[in-house]
Amino acid sequence: METPLRYLITGGSGYLGGRLVQRLAERPETERVTVCDLRPPRTFAANVAYEELDVRDRDRTRRLVEHERPDALVHLAVVLNPIHDEHRMYEIDVGGTQNVLEAASAAGTPHVLVTSSTTAYGAFADNPVPLTEDDPVRGMPDFEYARDKAESDRLCQLWAHQHPGQAMTIVRPCIVFGPNVDNYIVRTFSDQPFFAELGSGDPPIQFVHEDDVVEALLGLLDGRHEGAFNVTPDDWMTVGECADLVGLRRVRVPFGPYRALAQGLWRLRRTETPAGNLHFVRHPWVASNERLKATLGWSPRYSSRETFEITMRARGVSLAGATAA
C-alpha cells in the first residue's frame, strides 16, 4: 500500500493551480490537497480543503504550513498581469516567496516546488538560443515581473543550498497558453490594432500548453526531482509569425520613441504593461527543455504554433494559414 500524500498549494485556485489540484485529488495515494489562495477553488473533491491565504501574511503562512505538514508544498501564488503598485507586486511575488520558504524551513517540508519563469533569464541581445538552466537569471531591470521572478528564483536557489535535506524544484515555464488562459499576453495578439516591429529582426518566442505544464509539474512532484527545469516546447516561432497568423499589420517603429510612448501610456493607465515588456518582443529568451526530457522522459504534446493557434481560436480570432484544428 502506497504512503498517503499531503499537498499544500498556494495559488491553487488559478488556471494552472486548479488543474494541478484536480489531477492530484484524483489519485488514490493523495490523502489531502490544501488550496491556499485569496479565493476558493471552483470545485471541491472530498480530499480537497481550502484555506484563505494572502502570502504576504508571514505569520499565517507559517502557521498553515506547520499545521498541514504537507509532503510537498507547491508555490504558484504570483501576480502575472502587471500592476501600477510595484511595491505591492514585489511584496506578493518576492516577499510571498520568502514567506513560503521560511514556512517550509520551519515545518521541515520534504519537498518544495516553486514556479519561476523563463522571463527570469531576461530578454537580452546576447542571450544564447536556446537558454539552458545553467545560464544565469538576470531578470529585466525595467520590467517588474521579470525582475521579481529573477529575485524569487535566486531566493529558491539559495534556500536549496541552505537546506540540503529538503528538496527544492524550480520550474521555469515559458509563456503558458491554452484555451483557459486569458491574460495581457493573450490580448497582446488578440486585441491590438497593429504589431510594432522594433528594428531588431524577428526574435523567437515560445508558447507551452497549460496541459504540458501540468504534466511536467506532476512528474517533478512524483520524482521529487531537485534543481531548475525549463518547461518549454521543442520548437519556437517568431513574433512576426504570430502577428501574421492573427492578421496584425506589422508597423516598423523606432525603439526609443516607441518605448517612451509606451511608458507614457502605462502611466496614464491606457495600456496593460509598462514599456520594459518590449524587450521580450525585441530580444531572444527561448529556452531548452532537454533537462526536463532527460529527467522525466517527458515530452510536450503541443508545439509552440499549435499552442498559439489553440489559444487564439479560444479567443475567437480567425487565423491566416493555420494548421487544422
Secondary structure, DSSP 4 states (H G I P E B T S, - for coil): -PPPEEEEEETTTSHHHHHHHHHHHTSTTEEEEEEEESS--SS--TTEEEEE--TT-HHHHHHHHHHH--SEEEE-----S--S-HHHHHIIIIIHHHHHHHHHHHHT-SEEEEE--GGGG---TT--SSB-TTS-----TT-HHHHHHHHHHHHHHHHHHH-TTSEEEEEEE-EEESTT--SHHHHHHHS-SEEEE-SS---EE-EEEHHHHHHHHHHHHHHT--EEEEE--S--EEHHHHHHHTTPEEEE--HHHHHHHHHHHHHTT-SSS-GGGGGGGTS---B--HHHHHHH----SS-HHHHHHHHHHHTT---SSPPP-
